[in-house]
Each structure stands twice: as structure tokens, then as C-alpha cells.
Amino acid sequence: MAAVRDLCWRYRQHLLTHAGARPVLTQTLYPKPEYAALLERLSELHAAPDGTLLLATLHGNAIACGMYRRFDAESCEIKRVYVDSACRGMGVARSLMLELLRRARTAGYSSALLDTMKTLDAARALYARLGFRERGPYADVPDIARDRLCFFEYDLTAD
């Protein structure tokens, strides 16, 4: 769990410094004290049977993570998919996403939801290639984030 938490903090830092992103958005969505408390509860929030948490390693080093948790009776929400900058372009995010979708389907979910910043072009392109479709917000979104996020849904019942 320590490795996953470390990757999640690096994810937050990436969002704070990402070109085109506004730091205030990350600070609003992931305020430091609340984010720290959330990370302490990750194993509880993403525990089976309602969720899962994945960690990818390379030569014994944690390089990526991804997770999902129950959103409602039929849907799960994919969260904090992050690949260390030195390992991007190696297909790690795609592999994580495919495994998250496989596990969500096996767990009986009919759809997977996620959101990302509009400025994260590589993430958006990956989700589109995997078959996610853009949709409107599936949860309440702070006004500051409404025009800066995009929302996706994946039909887990399709072949």
C-alpha cells in the first residue's frame, strides 16, 4: 500500500504541474488533507468484492497503479490510473485499464465510469481506443471543474 500511496501522491503532483491544467482545479478536487485521508483508506475503499486496486512493477519498482470502486448497483468508477513518467509509452496504462475492465466485468458490473482533465490528451485518447464513450457528468462536479473535465463510460456487457 505504501507504493500505491506514493504513486497516488505523484499522480496529484502531476495534475498540479501538468501543462494546460490549472493548479486550483487539482487543489479543489484533491485538497491535501482530504486526499491524505482518502489515501489512508484506499485498501478499504477499493476492496473486493466491490473494488480492486492494481499495482504495476518493473524490476521490483512500483511504476503504475489503477483502481476501481463501486459507484452504484450496476457501475464502478475507475480512479487514479497513473504511470510514472519514465515508463509512459510502454503500454502500462493500457494493460492496467484492460485488467481493471476485466475484473469489473467479472465482478458483475455492467458499466465502468471515469473522468479526466480535458488537457490529459494521452489519457483521453487511450480511453477512446479502448471503447469508452464520452458522456455527461455522472456525479456532482464543482463549478470550477465543470468545463475542465470530461466523463467517460464503458459498456462492460458488450463483447
Secondary structure as UniProt FT lines:
FT   HELIX           2..17
FT   TURN            19..20
FT   HELIX           23..29
FT   HELIX           32..40
FT   HELIX           42..45
FT   TURN            48..50
FT   STRAND          52..58
FT   TURN            59..60
FT   STRAND          61..70
FT   STRAND          75..83
FT   HELIX           85..87
FT   TURN            88..89
FT   HELIX           92..106
FT   TURN            107..108
FT   STRAND          111..117
FT   TURN            118..119
FT   HELIX           121..130
FT   STRAND          133..135
FT   HELIX           143..146
FT   TURN            147..148
FT   STRAND          149..155
FT   TURN            156..157
//
